[in-house]
Amino acid sequence: MKNKLDKQMVPIQKLVGQHILYCYKDSHFYIENAVSFILTGIKQGDYVVVIENDRLFRLIDEKVKTQLRKGQLNQINYVNNFDFYFSNGDFHTPTIISSFATILDSVYAKRKSIRTWAHVEWGNLQEITCKIIDFEVAANQTVHSMNTTSVCAYDVDRLSEPLKESLMRSHPYQLTDDGVICSTDHQKFFK
C-alpha cells in the first residue's frame, strides 16, 4: 500500500497554491494519506501545518516519527482542529482565515514553503453548512494568494449530499484513494 500512496502524492507536489478536497470514508486510508502528504512535504523541505483532532493526530504522528529525524519533526506544526475552527465560540470564517494567515505568516518569515492538512469537523451539520461553504471559498482565495498547497479533509459520512456537491465545486482538485483529480465543477462555481 505504501507505494500506491507515494505515487498518489506525486501529483500534489505540482499543485503549489492549490486547494484540494479530500472526502474520506475509511480512516485507515485517511491516516495513510495524511502521513504520505506530510512525509512528502518534509522531504521536499516544506513546513507542514496539520490541523487535526487529538486522536487522529496521535495515530498520524506515531507513523511520521518512525520515518523522520528529530530535526525534521520541527518542520511540523500541529494545531488542534476544534480549537482552530471554533476559537471564536462558533465556526466564524473571518477568525479562522485570520488565524490561518497568522500561522502561515510566521512560517513565511522563515522563508519556507508550506503545505497544510486540515481536518474540518463540527458538531451540528445543520448549523454550519452555510458557514462551511463561505469558509471554503475564502480559504481557496487565501491558499492561492499565499501559494500554499492545502488539503481540506471531511468525513464523507458526515456530509449531506448538497454540502458534498458544494465542496466539490469550491475546490479545484480532489484527493481520492486512487489519486488527485481535477474538479470539472470548480470552474462553474466561480463563473
Secondary structure as UniProt FT lines:
FT   HELIX           2..13
FT   TURN            16..17
FT   STRAND          19..24
FT   HELIX           27..43
FT   TURN            44..45
FT   STRAND          47..52
FT   HELIX           54..65
FT   TURN            66..67
FT   HELIX           70..73
FT   TURN            74..75
FT   STRAND          76..80
FT   HELIX           81..85
FT   TURN            86..88
FT   HELIX           93..108
FT   TURN            109..111
FT   STRAND          114..119
FT   HELIX           125..145
FT   TURN            146..147
FT   STRAND          149..155
FT   HELIX           156..158
FT   HELIX           161..169
FT   STRAND          173..176
FT   TURN            177..178
FT   STRAND          179..182
FT   HELIX           185..190
//
